[in-house]
Amino acid sequence: MEIKEIQKSVFSVRLVKEEEVIQSFTQWASDQKIGFASFQAIGALKEVELGYYDLHKKTFLKKIFKDDLELLSGLGNISWVESKTPFVHFHASLGQRDYAVIGGHVFSAKVAVAFECFVTVYPVKVFKKDDPDIGLKVWNLENCQIF
């Protein structure tokens, strides 16, 4: 992972071939104590595990795509689950060799060719809380910790 702060609280990030995306961002957020961030990315991924959330069953349907995929658009954020665990929430639109597009929640992915990203870090720590109506953890904006 190569990181360069290009202006206050805005970073350009490049992941290298074979690097695991979610693990890398989770480790960086933990090491740097990033309380809340947003990111946008392009590049190419492989061994991507995507999820689609089935609200009625309150569970993710998951599928692994092993081939190289063009990362057409990657968007996400970083918040926290409990006080010690960063949560990297990443959604991607991915292009296949036949130009078909797939997408969803990224559970895991490795860099196939390149991964270039801008990250904006905000001066607050946001935690997630359980929302029993949808069966997921969502931002708890009432209890943000402003730095």
BELKACOR-V551816 format. One record per run of one state. SS is the DSSP state (@ for helix, = for strand, . for the rest). FROM is the first residue (numbers start at 1). TO is the last residue. Records with the same first field share a line. If there is no record, write none. Layout:
BEGIN
SS = FROM-TO + FROM-TO
END
This chain:
BEGIN
. = 1-1 + 8-9 + 16-19 + 33-36 + 55-58 + 66-68 + 82-84 + 96-100 + 122-123 + 132-135 + 147-147
= = 2-7 + 10-15 + 20-20 + 37-54 + 59-65 + 69-81 + 85-95 + 101-121 + 124-131 + 136-146
@ = 21-32
END
